[in-house]
Amino acid sequence: MQVLKHSDGSVSYTILWPDCSVDEEADSYLRVHEGSGSQKTYAYSLVDHMRWRIQEGLTTKTITFLDLKRYMGAVGAHVPIPFGRPWRVPPQRPYGGSALQVAAACLKGFYLHNCARLGVNDELRAALDANRLPTKADRNRSVVGHVKKAMPANPLAPTNPPRRRHPKMLPDGAKPTLRGAVNTARDAMVVQWLSDTSLRIGGLTGLHLVDLHLRDNAPCNECKSPHLHVCHRQTNLNRSRAKIKQDWETVDGVITGGEIYRVSPAMISAYFQYMTTEYQKYATGHGMLLIQLAGPNVGAPWSADAARGMLRRAGHRAELPGRIKPQAFRHQITNDVLDHADGNPMVAKVVGNWASAQMVDEVYGHPDLHSPEFVDALETIWGERE
């Protein structure tokens, strides 16, 4: 896979042959997704598939639907290859449920696109171009859903995708312990901001100073309290991008739109501590919030990978169990808000900017095995309470 850097700072992805020539079919399909976060993910999926296809001696013209089903089973370790080994052998792991869903979407789009473009393999096109009856959820998503007779389906997708597991939370006492284990005002601010919001690490490291409205009644008129706007930008120097691509714009120097997150007083205090010391000393005028504090690129924008490494090292110094990951903060605050909102998933959805309250309820909305309500109910059933 080849990363292409454009003059405006954005990047795109394509696939090369060993002789450095561009794979025409893969490049044609990936261009459809240029500018989206899916392009990189689909490129990785296609690399695996193209390697398998070469080994099998198949092409877009000759591959069949059964071949694609066999491939999906192989990468998911459900179909043994000769000698009893899955296609992805150690140290590679078989695809999980989410990765299989992505691979299925990628392969369906890739073959429908290229079979139509090249005018070949009508049988495969017909097999992939499947439909299903609309569900109630489909109708609820669309204003005109009641008139829809069919919905597109993907026959390559897993038939029984695994249920979402409850995500891993932070260890007990991790937040104050981490704040005492970091070495700089920047790192202390990162821990505080991750602790008090549901920010993703890409959104945090992609923040610009203009995205911060840290006073009441900001001129954007979108939130009366201090808040920040997470805006998806393709041209960030550190290549950090917000996951959600909500519309945003700058009007008279004021950011509006994007994802909006409330800001706590502790976050503002940590921000001013960082800005009046390390940022003032090292910043190089690029306008991004988080900067490197050491090394040859001091003052340059700080990357998401560097932030992950900082948290991992701080957790190790603090002797916390396991690896501290940024998403654990997001899971933790969603779980905590759900507990304090009487289990109302809509409140947790808004706090975390999650896609739906249904997803929040499915992932987080089950009783804690040690919650007072659960213990009381269980001990009553056991006859230990009257």
Beta strands, then each sheet from edge to edge (+ up, - down):
strand 1: 2-5
strand 2: 11-14
strand 3: 130-132
strand 4: 151-153
strand 5: 212-213
strand 6: 227-230
strand 7: 248-251
strand 8: 254-257
strand 9: 259-262
sheet 1: 1+ 2-
sheet 2: 3+ 4-
sheet 3: 5+ 6- 9+
sheet 4: 7+ 8-
end
